[in-house]
Amino acid sequence: MFSGGIRLCRLFGTEILLHPLWFLLLAVFVLPSLLAGQVAAAATITLFLIFLSASVIGHEFAHIFVGRWYGIQTEKVIINFFGGAAMMERIPFGIPESNIGMAGPLFSYVLGVLLSLPFWCGVPHTSFVLDFIYQVGYINLFLGLFNTLPIFPMDGGRILRGVLFHFNRKIVLSTKIVMIVGFCVIPIAFVTLIPPTFFSIIIVGLIIKMCLDEYNMVKMAYKDVSDPNKLDPLRVSQCEALIYVFGPDSKDVVDFIREHTNPEFDRVIIEKISAWRLLDPLDKRKLQIETLHKTMRISLEDAARMSRDIKLPGVGDD
């Protein structure tokens, strides 16, 4: 739904885009103050929305950094009037999806607590700056809470689906359960957390649409497999060899995973990538040499010479 926008910058290898509908958010909150002649209030609201968008970027990069741990790259982050979206090349299923989903709300909670802590300790609101900091902290706590709700496309929905898939191994069923839970939670959440306004009604409609889109996309792309042994061991061993030789972030590995992705394949490969990242540099180099030796059927000496021409992330030249 939100796939493009105005390029702001490139940060940590990911493009930051601002969707044109962000200016709709700006207009909804700023225009009434301008029409009333309250220029200072309009400027304050604009500044607040800019800081809020910066918080959203931090929230999305929390997802991105955890995703990279699992070998998943993110091409761009899109900031829109609804919040933000990290456009990951793929979404892993199971506990990795839960971990990636939890990272964003945790960032919002931590930032909110840090910015609000002085006032909880009794520091008075004696200036515009202090009050502004408190408001930014408060909205981050709210964003953390809102994103933890078990609703697609919120992070809470992905956290719940990851846990469900971890136990039942059925992605379509897990997605359907989260969708049903979400439809039960939506009315309660918006009655208790957000006052009924025209803007909030639009938000509810968008959430329902994106929730249905998520379920339909998963239903079309995957079929629930009750027997995890149907995983192709040859594809796993091929991808494993690519990881050990070139590293999980290499184009070869990314393209291979994208071509052969399915829930069970993703789960197994993510486990292997996580285990590889925990190795020290010397063990990574040894594993690379052994893999070259076995897959190319060359001597260990030749494999060692070949490995010197292949750069591994975090591994220096021997």
SULUR-V140919 format. One record per backbone hydrogen bond with DSSP energy under -1.0 kcal/mol. CO is the residue of the C=O (numbers start at 1). NH is the residue of the N-H. If there is no record, write none. Layout:
{{CO,NH} {CO,NH}}
This chain:
{{6,18} {9,16} {11,14} {14,11} {15,77} {16,8} {16,9} {17,79} {18,6} {19,22} {20,23} {21,25} {22,26} {23,27} {24,28} {25,29} {26,30} {27,31} {30,34} {31,35} {32,36} {33,38} {34,37} {37,39} {38,42} {39,43} {40,44} {41,45} {42,46} {43,47} {44,48} {45,49} {46,50} {47,51} {48,52} {49,53} {50,54} {51,55} {52,56} {53,57} {54,58} {55,59} {56,60} {57,61} {58,62} {59,63} {60,64} {61,65} {62,66} {63,67} {64,68} {65,69} {67,72} {68,71} {73,89} {75,15} {76,87} {77,17} {78,85} {79,19} {80,83} {83,80} {85,78} {86,88} {87,75} {94,98} {95,99} {96,100} {97,101} {98,102} {99,103} {102,106} {103,107} {104,108} {105,109} {106,110} {107,111} {108,112} {109,113} {110,114} {111,115} {112,116} {113,117} {116,120} {117,121} {118,123} {119,122} {124,126} {127,131} {128,132} {129,133} {130,134} {131,135} {132,136} {133,137} {134,138} {135,139} {136,140} {137,141} {138,142} {139,143} {140,144} {141,145} {142,146} {143,147} {147,156} {149,151} {151,154} {151,157} {154,158} {155,159} {156,160} {157,161} {158,162} {159,163} {160,164} {161,165} {162,166} {163,167} {164,168} {165,169} {170,174} {171,175} {172,176} {173,177} {174,178} {175,179} {176,180} {177,181} {178,182} {179,183} {180,184} {181,185} {182,186} {185,189} {186,190} {187,191} {188,192} {189,193} {197,201} {198,202} {199,203} {200,204} {201,205} {202,206} {203,207} {204,208} {205,209} {206,210} {207,211} {208,212} {209,213} {210,214} {211,215} {212,216} {213,217} {214,218} {215,219} {216,220} {217,221} {218,222} {227,230} {228,231} {232,236} {233,237} {234,238} {235,239} {236,240} {237,241} {238,242} {239,243} {240,244} {241,245} {242,246} {243,247} {247,250} {250,254} {251,255} {252,256} {253,257} {254,258} {255,259} {256,260} {262,266} {263,267} {264,268} {265,269} {266,270} {267,271} {268,272} {269,273} {270,274} {271,275} {272,276} {273,277} {276,279} {280,284} {281,285} {282,286} {283,287} {284,288} {285,289} {286,290} {287,291} {288,292} {289,293} {290,294} {291,295} {292,296} {299,303} {300,304} {301,305} {302,306} {303,307} {306,309} {307,310} {312,315}}
